[in-house]
Amino acid sequence: MPIKVIKTLHSGYQIPDPLPWAAIAGPLAAAEDALARLDERLAKSPIRDGWMARTHFTDACASLWLEGELVHLDDLVLHDAGMDIRAPTHELTRAHAVLRTRRRIAAAKPDWALSAAGLAGLRGRGGQGDREAERVNRNGEEDKARGPEDEDSDADTGEAFRVAPTDDRLADVFAAMDAAIAHADRTLAGETNSRRQPQPERDPLVYDLDWDEDERLDAWRTVVDQTRNLPPTLASAITAEAWAAIEPLQHTPWLGRLLGASLLRERGKARMHLPCLHEGLKAIPRERRRPADRAERLAVQLEAIAAAAAAGLKDHDRWLTARTLLARKLDGRRSTSSLPALLDYVLTRPIVSAGMIAEELEITPRAAQDLVGKLGLREATGRGRYRAWGVV
């Protein structure tokens, strides 16, 4: 008997038409005002870089919290510094992946993450797929080459992401080189030299083999293109909501909110920072996060953006006050003192240990503890196996 193959269908997303302005007008105005207020404060802030570095950690932990997993902030900081006190868990590894992705998006150009090259890099692919290249050519767009900030972000994360260069001739050359290297690797591994040799298959126990990521990603990018004429915060809310509905990539639901935050940077609404949408959604009560009505879901996303901006503004003012108080202890110190460098470093991490300070300032752990005592930092962990301090 003939066997009929039924292709797996996936849920799509349609922007409400007409938009429910009566339900979203209030949250939209609040989100616009809160984002503008925070971005203006950060534009002239002396601790902007430290604020961004600290919020990367908190937003990464919040992304796992929304999925029902608890990752301690101090464990993530120590794991990022390579100073784990225990074997890292699967949840901690995922939170670190979110942290690295946030750093990469924040260090790149504002329009990089939503470009074809950016999405290819964030997916972990060596270059753009054929379908993405065809889509870009149809729209008449050009991919942007990676800037120096992208190379710096690779050095920070310790994980290289390769993207296709702008020049088509160079793209062909690099594609040929990648194919030759892959062919040599397969040959050395004793694999067949057939041209139809597929890419390493994913484990069917972990991944759905019928999951067409390219098709779903094209559907999501179509929704993003339809938001070009909408306000930036509303476009960001629709982008994050569409990602949750379409699910372009398996096991990465957190990437949609990072791309929504990147859209706010690209549209000029958050020029000085990358909004923490996971942290904002965490502030929304659990029973209100996934309502059945689409208009209510957009309103919740807008409320999350406003909550993230409000929390970021409070944290900034608190950390700035703490820095002002600690800076008074630097008066009268010699010019070669390491206390100013310690103050700048402690503002970039939620907690710092003696080993982290020693590695950053290139001093001994004993000298690091002496500096902590002179600066008067507060102990943050209270654990017996190690001590850590921070500005809380």
N, C-alpha and C positions, 0 to 999 in steps of 0.2 A: 504494500500500500504506500502511496506517496506520502512523504512526511512534509508537513507544512511548518515552516519556521516562522515564528511570530517574533518580530523585533520588539525588544523591551522599550516601552514608552516612558518618558520622564515628564515630570510636571513642569510646566512653563510658568511664566509670569507676565501678566498684562497690567500695564499702568492704568489705574482707574480713569475712565473717561465718561463724564467730566470728573476732574479732580474734586474731592470732597472738601472744598475750601472752608466750609463752616466748621468742620471737625479739626482741620489742621492749621487754620490761620493763627490761632493763639499759640500753640506750640512752635510753629514756624517762626513767629516774631520773637518769641523768647529765646529760641536757639540762635537766631541771627544776632541778637543783641549780646548774648552771653559769649559767643565766639569772638565777636568783634572786640568786646571789652578785654577778654583774656589776651587776644593777639596784640592789642595795643599796649597792654601792660608788659608783655614779653619783649616787645620791640625795643624798649629802652631799659630793660632789666639787666643788671650786672650778673645775674645768676641764670640767665636763659639756657645756656648750655648745660649747666648742672641740673636745672629743672627738667629739661628734655631727657637727660640720661637717667634720672630717677624715675620718671614716668614710664619709660620703656619697661622697667622691671615690674611696676605695679600693674600696668596694662596686660603684660604677659601672664601674670598670676590671675588676673581677673578673667582672661579668656578661658583658662582651665576651670575656674570657679563656675562660670556659666554652663560648662559641660558636666558639672557635678563632681569635679575633681579638686582636691585641695593640695596646693603647692605652697609651701612656706616661702615667704619672701627672702628670708636669710639663706635658705637652702639654695634658692635660685642665684643669689649673689655669689655665694661661695662656689657653686658649680660653674658659673660664668668665669670666675677667676681661676678655675682649675684647682680649687682647694677644698674639695668635698670632704666631709667628715664621715660619710657613709656612701655605700654604693648608690648611684643615682637611680631613681625609679623611672618607669616609663612616662609617668605624668611629668616628672621634672624634665625629662628629655624633650617632651613636646612643648613645655613652657619655654625651654631654651630655644627651640626652633622659632616660636613666636617672637621671642626677644631678638633673635638674629634678623628675622624678616623686618621687624619694625626699624631696627637700626639701618638696614639696607635701604628701605624706602625713605627714611628721614635723611640719609646722607646723599641720596640721588637727587636728580633734578625733579621739580614738582610734577612734570608731565611724564616721568619715566615709567612709573608703576602701571599706569593704564595703557601704555603703548604696547604694540605687539612684541617688541623686544623685551620690555619689562615683564609682561605676563609670561613670556617664554622663560626668562630667567627665574622668576618666582616659582614656576612649575618645576624647576630643576632640570630643564632640557638644555642641551648644548646650543640650540639655535631655534629659529622659528620653524614651525611646521609649514608644509606646503599650503594647507588651507588658510593659515593665518596670513601668509605672504600674498595669496590671491585676494584675500579680503582687503588687505591694505592697498593693493594695487587698484582694486575696484573703487575704493574711496578716494584714491588720489593722494594718499598720505605717504609720508616718508618716515622711516625709522630713524631715530636719533642715536648717534654713537654714544658710547659710555664716556662719561667725563672722569676727571681725576677723583671726584668724590666717590664714584663707584668703586674705584680701585682701593680707596681708603677703607670703604665699608667692608670690602673683602678681607682686608688685613685685620679689621676689628673682629669680624665674625669667625675668621679662620676657616671659611668655607667659600670656595670659588664658585661663582655663577658666571657662565659664559653666555654671551648674547651675540647676535649677528651684527657685524659692523654695517655702517651706512653704505659704503661703496659696494655696488653689486659685484664688481670684479673681485674685490677682496672677499666678499661673502662666498663666491664660488671657490676661491682658493682655500679658504678655511674649511668649507664644507668638504672639499676633496681631501684635505689633510685629516680631518676628523674621520672620514670614511676609511682612509688608508690606515690610520692608527687602530680603529676598531677592527678592521680586517686582520691586521697583524696580531692583535690581541687574541682574536679567535683562532688564528692559525697556531700561535704558540700554545694555546690551551687545548689544541687537538680537535677543534671543532671543524665542521665541514666548511668548505669555501664557497658554498652556493650563494648566489646573490639574493636568494629568497630567504636567507637565514634571518629570522625575526629577532627583534630586540628581546632581551631577557624577560621571560614571562613573569607576571606577578603571581603571587601565591593565591590560588582561588579561595583559600580559607580566609584571606584577609581582604582581597579586592574582588569586586564584581567584574568579571571579564567582559560582560556586555555593556559596561559603562562607557559610553562614547564621550570622552572628555572634550574632544574638539568640537563636536556638535553642540554640546551644552555650553561650552565657552563662547561659541559664536552667538548662541541665543542670548546669553547674558550680555555680551558686548552690544548686541542690537538694542537691548533695553537701555544700556548706558548711553548709546547714541541718541536715543529718544528723549533724554533728559537735558540736552544741551541748552534748551531755551527756558529751563526751569531755574528757580533760585538755587544757589549752591547747596544749602542745607537740605532742601527738599530732594535735590538730585542725589545727595549722599545717602539720605534715608532710603530712597528707592533702590539705589545701587546695593546697599546692604541687604535690603529685604528681598531683592531679586536673586541675590546669591544664595540666600537661605532657601528660597523656593526652587531654584533650578539645580543647585548643588553641582556646579561644574566639575569640581575636583573631589575625589574621595578622601575622607578623613581630614579635610582642612576647612571646616566651617568657619574658622576664625579669620581666614584670609579675606572674606568678603567685607568685614568691618574695617580691616586695614586698608583695603582698596577704597572704601567709602571715605575714610580719613584722608587718603591720598587725593581723592577727588576734591576735597575741600582745599587742599594746598594748590592743586592745579587751577582751580577756579578763583584763587586769590582771596578766599575767605579766611584761611589760616596760613598766612605767609610765614610766620615765625615759629610754627610748631606743627607737630603731627598729632591731631586730636586723639584722645584715648576713649574710643567708642565702647570698648569692652568695659572699662571702668564706669562709664556712664550708664550702660545697660544694667550693670550690677546694682546700681542704686535704685532701679525700678523694681517694685515688688514682684515676686515670682509669678503670682497669679495674673499679673497684667502684662507679662512679657510677650505672650503669644495669643492675643485675642483672635477670635474667628473672623471678625470684620476686617477687611483690607484697609479701610479708612482708619480704624482704630490702631492697626499695626503701624501705619505710617506715623500716626500721632505718637505712639510709643517710641519709635526710632528718633523722632524729633525731640521728645522729652529726654531721651538718653544723651543726645548731643548737648542739650542745655545743661544737664546734670554733670556731664564730663567737664564742660567749660567752667561751671561754677565751682566744682571740686578742685580743678586745676588752679583757679584764681585764689582759693583759700590756701592751698598748699604753697603757692608761690609767696604769698604774703607772710605765711608762717616761717618758711625757710629764709626769706629775706631778713625778717626780724632776728632769727637765730644767727644769721651770718653777721649782722650788724653788732650784736652783742659779743660774739666771739672775736670779731675783728678788733675790739677794744683791747684784748689781751695781747695784740701784736705791737702795741705802742712801746717804744723803747727797745725793741729787739734789734739785734745786729742785722746787717743787710744779708748775711749769709745764713740766716736762720731758716730752718725747714718748716717752721710753723705756718707761714703763708701758703706754701705748697700743700701742706696737710689740710688746711682749711678749704682750699679749692677742691682737693680730691674728695674730702668727706661730703661735699655738697653734690657730688656726682653719683653717689651710691647710697642706697637706703641704710646699709651698715658697712662697716669696714673692720677687718680683723688686723691683728698685729702683722700677720704674714702678708696681707694685701698691702698694708702701708709700707712695709719693708721692701716689697718688690717694686712698688710704684716710686718711692723716694730713693731707692737704692741705699738703704741703711739696714742695720741689724734689727731683728725683732725686739730686742731689749731697748734699743734707742727709739723704736716706734712706740713702745709703751710709755716711755718717758715723755715723748712729744704729746701723746694723748693726755697724760696727766697735766702737762703744762697748759694745754689748750682747754682742758676741762670738759671733754666730751662725755656724754652720758652713755652708760652701758645699756645696750639694747636687748641682749639675748638672755642673760642670766643663766646660761648653761655652764656646767662644770668642765666640759671637755674643751671648750674654747671660749674666749671672750671676744665680744665685738661691740663697737661703739657706733653711734650715729647721731644725726640731727633730726629729731622727731618733732 
